[in-house]
Amino acid sequence: METNAQISSQALDFENLNNLPKESQEIEELRQMFKVIISEINELKNQKTVEEKRRLIPFKDVMVILGIGKTKLYDMVSKEEIPFVRIDGSIKFDKEDIDRFIQEKKKEKFSFQINVGELKGKKYIKKK
């Protein structure tokens, strides 16, 4: 009989599940539940792989990726600030273009100019 350590060290697949000890009906029920769970996990892995291979991504996904709303993204599209393609009236984005867009935004330098005249009288600048 295998110990718990031996069982847990085995890869969970259908063949190994059949090698588990059959001591009671509870174990058989657990075996069937594991088969269902493993099947669902494999299905999710395949689904994720298909999504990762997809090159064009929809409008809503880009909103989530960039953390912006629909209006802002439509504004960026209309001003051609972000690359896009239009297919049958739908706006799609190339995944590589979005990644490049994000990298370019990371590289942009921010410069702030303070107009001292506007700050006079405020607590940040002391009056003479």
Secondary structure as GFF3:
##gff-version 3
##sequence-region A 1 128
A	DSSP	alpha_helix	4	9	.	.	.	ID=ss1
A	DSSP	alpha_helix	14	18	.	.	.	ID=ss2
A	DSSP	alpha_helix	25	53	.	.	.	ID=ss3
A	DSSP	beta_strand	56	58	.	.	.	ID=ss4
A	DSSP	alpha_helix	59	66	.	.	.	ID=ss5
A	DSSP	alpha_helix	70	78	.	.	.	ID=ss6
A	DSSP	beta_strand	85	87	.	.	.	ID=ss7
A	DSSP	beta_strand	90	94	.	.	.	ID=ss8
A	DSSP	alpha_helix	95	107	.	.	.	ID=ss9
A	DSSP	alpha_helix	116	119	.	.	.	ID=ss10
###
